[in-house]
Amino acid sequence: MRAVVCKSLGPPDNLVVEEQDDLTPKANEVCIKVHACGVNFPDTLIVEGKYQLRPEPPFIPGAEVAGEVLSVGEKVRHVRPGDRVTALVQVGGFADQACAAGEAVMPIPNEMNYTQASAFPLVYGTVMHALRQRGALQAGETLLVLGAGGGVGLAAVQLGKIMGAKVIAAAGTQEKLSLAKHYGADEAINYSYGSFKDNVKKLTNGQGADVIFDPVGGDLGQECLSCINWRGRYLVIGFAAGDIPHIAANRLLLKGTAAVGVFWGAFVAREPKVNFENFEQLFEWFREGKLRPHISKTYPLEDAAQALADMRARRVTGKVALLP
């Protein structure tokens, strides 16, 4: 099989493509012929050794794949060779074969192609868990989405609208805001201009947002608790800005607000049944045409380093994928 290999931690340019032995699944694993691999911001951090998951080189990066089941281990019952699936692998995805734990493999709807499927699990799984289990978003509430032009941000815009919220999209360029509006955002804020918190308050009649979805962190994260409503929920998704914001506990107290961590990977491991229920609903919405992943670009496997560089430089809107 061909694979993208990280032999030493550092910039994406260090990655190489090489031939490796074909894979054989363990008893509880599924081996997949990979047709598409999703590219995500954490992949850029993993190859540099800057993420909480720190595999030792050499390793194959890439966390989500879609393709056809080649073989299954003796303990796997829910899929069989030939099935069309998507799967999470943590590492090992940037290759034309991947092995995934059986519980991380899901059959995909007939209406979903492999590129869409490779862009689906991580972002929609994260957002569904964030808005449903952690944020308890209700119809009629206001949802503020930071990083609204990126993968998880755009998914949050779509799911927020499906759940009946008023959605305010925040991003750093007009192109990303236009994309968010295309996918259903009611209002848009370019946080490159003016006061972010003042702009949020203007759009919420001075009340602030009920739920804030923040995959950005940094200085913007610091401002979020200044523009959140009474009993609001500030969802901590990630820190794409690089800096981790320090949350002022007095603001939580004064507004009866909750700062809520969203670690989807741990949720999947601890509550797999609830996660599968989330995906049953997500796949149903997909079949009904209510949501679609936005895939702005695809790359051949040999251009994995460029895909990660584009992701790191924030040149990506929605999702991108590698096609082995």
C-alpha positions in Angstrom: 0.0 0.0 0.0 1.0 3.6 -0.4 1.1 5.9 2.6 2.1 9.4 3.8 4.7 8.9 6.6 5.9 11.3 9.2 9.4 10.1 10.0 10.4 13.1 12.2 8.2 15.7 13.9 8.2 19.1 12.3 6.6 21.0 9.4 4.5 19.2 6.8 7.4 19.4 4.3 9.0 16.5 6.2 6.3 14.1 5.1 7.2 11.4 2.6 5.1 9.0 0.5 6.3 5.5 0.4 5.2 1.9 -0.2 4.4 -0.2 2.9 3.1 -3.7 3.5 -0.7 -4.3 3.1 -2.7 -4.4 6.3 -4.3 -7.3 8.2 -7.0 -6.4 10.7 -6.8 -7.6 14.3 -9.8 -9.4 15.9 -11.7 -6.2 16.7 -10.6 -4.2 13.6 -11.8 -3.5 10.1 -9.4 -3.0 7.2 -10.6 -0.4 4.6 -9.6 0.3 1.1 -9.4 4.1 1.4 -11.1 6.2 -1.3 -10.8 9.5 0.5 -9.2 10.9 3.7 -10.4 13.9 5.5 -7.8 16.6 6.4 -8.3 18.3 9.7 -6.6 21.1 11.7 -5.4 18.7 14.4 -3.4 16.8 11.7 -1.2 19.9 11.3 -0.5 19.8 15.0 0.1 16.1 15.3 2.9 16.1 12.7 4.6 18.9 14.6 4.2 17.2 18.0 1.9 20.0 19.3 -1.3 18.0 19.9 -2.5 16.1 22.9 -2.2 12.9 20.8 1.5 12.4 20.3 2.4 9.3 18.3 6.1 8.4 18.0 7.6 8.7 14.5 7.4 7.0 12.1 3.7 7.1 11.8 1.0 7.8 9.2 -1.1 10.9 10.0 -4.8 11.3 9.2 -7.8 10.7 11.4 -10.8 10.0 9.2 -11.3 7.9 6.1 -14.0 6.6 3.8 -13.9 3.6 1.5 -14.8 0.0 1.0 -14.3 -2.7 3.6 -11.5 -5.1 2.5 -11.6 -7.5 5.5 -12.8 -7.7 9.1 -11.5 -9.3 12.3 -13.3 -12.2 13.9 -15.0 -10.1 16.5 -16.6 -7.6 14.1 -20.2 -8.3 13.2 -21.8 -5.0 12.0 -19.9 -4.6 8.7 -18.5 -7.1 6.1 -16.2 -7.0 3.0 -17.6 -4.7 0.3 -19.6 -2.4 2.6 -19.3 1.3 2.1 -18.1 2.9 5.3 -16.5 5.9 7.1 -14.2 5.5 10.0 -12.0 7.3 12.6 -8.5 6.0 13.0 -6.7 8.8 15.1 -3.6 8.1 13.0 -3.1 6.0 9.8 -5.6 7.7 7.5 -3.3 9.2 4.9 -2.9 5.9 2.9 -4.7 3.8 0.5 -5.4 1.2 3.2 -6.3 1.8 6.9 -7.3 -0.3 9.9 -9.9 1.0 12.3 -11.4 -0.3 15.5 -14.8 -1.9 14.8 -16.7 0.6 17.0 -15.2 3.5 15.0 -16.6 2.2 11.7 -20.0 3.2 10.4 -21.9 2.3 7.2 -22.7 5.4 5.1 -25.9 6.2 3.3 -26.1 5.2 -0.4 -26.7 8.9 -1.2 -23.3 9.9 0.3 -20.1 9.6 -1.9 -16.7 8.7 -0.4 -15.3 12.3 -0.5 -18.4 13.6 1.4 -18.1 10.6 3.9 -14.4 11.4 4.6 -15.4 15.0 5.5 -18.2 13.9 7.8 -17.4 12.1 11.0 -15.1 14.4 12.9 -16.7 17.8 12.2 -20.4 16.7 12.3 -19.7 14.3 15.2 -18.0 17.0 17.2 -20.7 19.7 16.5 -23.6 17.4 17.1 -22.1 16.4 20.5 -21.3 20.0 21.3 -24.7 21.5 20.5 -26.9 18.6 21.7 -25.2 17.0 24.7 -22.9 19.9 25.9 -24.7 23.0 24.8 -28.3 21.8 25.1 -29.2 24.2 22.2 -32.9 25.0 22.0 -35.0 26.2 19.1 -35.3 30.0 19.3 -32.0 30.5 21.0 -29.1 32.5 19.5 -26.0 30.5 18.5 -22.7 32.4 17.9 -20.2 30.4 15.8 -16.5 31.5 15.7 -14.4 30.2 12.8 -17.6 29.9 10.8 -15.8 29.4 7.5 -13.8 26.3 8.6 -14.8 22.7 8.9 -16.4 22.5 12.3 -17.6 26.1 12.2 -19.5 25.6 8.9 -21.0 22.4 10.3 -22.1 24.3 13.5 -23.8 26.9 11.3 -25.7 24.1 9.4 -26.7 22.1 12.5 -27.6 25.2 14.5 -30.1 26.2 11.8 -31.5 22.6 11.6 -32.0 22.8 15.4 -34.0 26.0 15.1 -31.5 28.5 16.4 -30.7 32.0 15.1 -27.1 31.7 13.9 -24.5 34.5 14.0 -21.4 33.5 12.0 -18.1 35.1 12.9 -15.0 34.8 10.7 -12.0 36.9 9.6 -12.8 37.3 5.9 -15.8 38.3 3.8 -15.3 35.1 1.7 -15.8 32.9 4.7 -18.8 34.9 5.9 -20.4 34.7 2.5 -20.0 30.9 2.6 -21.5 30.8 6.1 -24.5 32.8 5.0 -24.9 30.5 2.0 -25.2 27.6 4.5 -27.8 29.3 6.6 -26.3 31.9 8.9 -28.7 34.6 9.8 -26.1 37.3 10.6 -22.4 37.7 10.1 -19.6 39.4 12.0 -16.1 40.0 10.5 -13.9 40.0 13.6 -11.1 41.7 11.7 -13.0 45.0 12.1 -14.5 46.8 15.1 -15.2 45.5 18.5 -16.2 41.8 18.4 -18.2 41.9 21.7 -20.0 45.2 20.7 -21.0 43.7 17.3 -22.4 40.6 19.0 -24.4 42.7 21.4 -25.8 44.8 18.6 -27.1 41.7 16.9 -28.7 40.4 20.1 -30.4 43.5 21.4 -27.7 43.9 24.0 -28.3 40.4 25.5 -25.5 38.4 24.1 -25.6 34.9 22.6 -27.2 32.0 24.3 -24.6 29.5 23.1 -21.1 30.3 21.8 -19.3 27.7 19.7 -15.5 28.5 19.9 -12.9 26.5 18.0 -10.6 29.5 17.8 -9.6 30.5 21.4 -7.0 33.2 21.8 -8.1 36.8 22.2 -11.5 36.1 20.7 -12.1 33.4 23.3 -11.3 36.0 26.0 -14.0 38.2 24.7 -16.7 35.6 24.5 -17.8 35.8 28.1 -18.3 39.6 27.6 -21.0 38.9 24.9 -22.9 35.9 26.3 -26.4 35.9 27.6 -27.8 35.1 31.1 -27.4 31.3 31.5 -25.4 31.1 28.3 -23.2 28.2 27.5 -19.6 28.8 26.2 -18.5 25.7 24.3 -14.7 25.2 24.3 -14.0 23.3 21.1 -10.3 24.1 20.3 -7.6 26.7 20.0 -6.9 27.3 16.3 -5.5 30.8 17.2 -2.7 29.0 19.2 -3.3 30.6 22.6 -5.6 29.1 25.2 -7.9 31.8 26.7 -8.1 32.3 30.4 -11.7 32.3 31.6 -12.7 34.8 34.2 -14.6 33.0 36.8 -16.4 36.2 38.0 -18.1 36.4 34.6 -19.4 32.9 34.9 -20.8 33.9 38.3 -22.4 37.2 37.4 -24.2 35.8 34.3 -25.0 32.3 35.6 -23.0 31.1 32.7 -21.3 27.8 32.0 -18.0 27.2 30.3 -18.3 23.7 28.8 -15.5 21.5 27.4 -16.2 19.5 24.3 -13.8 16.6 23.8 -15.6 14.5 21.2 -12.9 11.7 21.1 -13.4 11.0 24.8 -17.2 11.1 24.3 -17.0 8.5 21.6 -14.9 6.1 23.8 -17.1 6.6 26.9 -20.6 6.9 25.3 -20.5 5.0 22.0 -24.2 4.3 22.0 -25.1 7.9 22.3 -22.6 8.8 19.6 -24.2 6.2 17.2 -27.6 7.7 18.0 -26.2 11.1 17.0 -24.9 9.7 13.7 -28.2 8.1 13.0 -29.8 11.5 13.2 -27.0 13.1 11.1 -27.3 10.6 8.4 -31.1 11.0 8.3 -30.6 14.8 7.9 -28.1 14.1 5.1 -30.6 11.8 3.3 -33.3 14.5 3.6 -30.9 17.0 2.0 -30.8 19.2 5.1 -27.0 19.2 5.4 -24.0 18.7 3.1 -20.3 18.9 3.8 -18.7 21.8 2.0 -15.5 20.4 0.4 -13.5 23.2 -1.1 -10.6 21.2 -2.6 -9.2 17.7 -3.0 -5.5 16.7 -3.3 -3.7 13.6 -4.4 -1.9 11.6 -1.7 1.4 13.1 -2.9 0.2 16.6 -2.0 -0.6 15.8 1.6 2.1 18.3 2.8 0.4 21.1 0.7 -3.0 20.2 2.1 -1.7 20.5 5.7 0.1 23.8 4.8 -3.1 25.2 3.4 -5.0 24.2 6.5 -2.3 25.7 8.8 -2.3 29.0 6.8 -6.2 29.2 7.0 -6.5 29.1 3.2 -9.1 26.4 3.6 -12.9 26.9 3.7 -15.1 24.0 4.9 -13.2 20.8 4.4 -10.5 19.4 2.2 -9.7 15.8 1.4 -6.9 13.6 0.1 -7.8 11.1 -2.7 -5.4 8.2 -2.7 
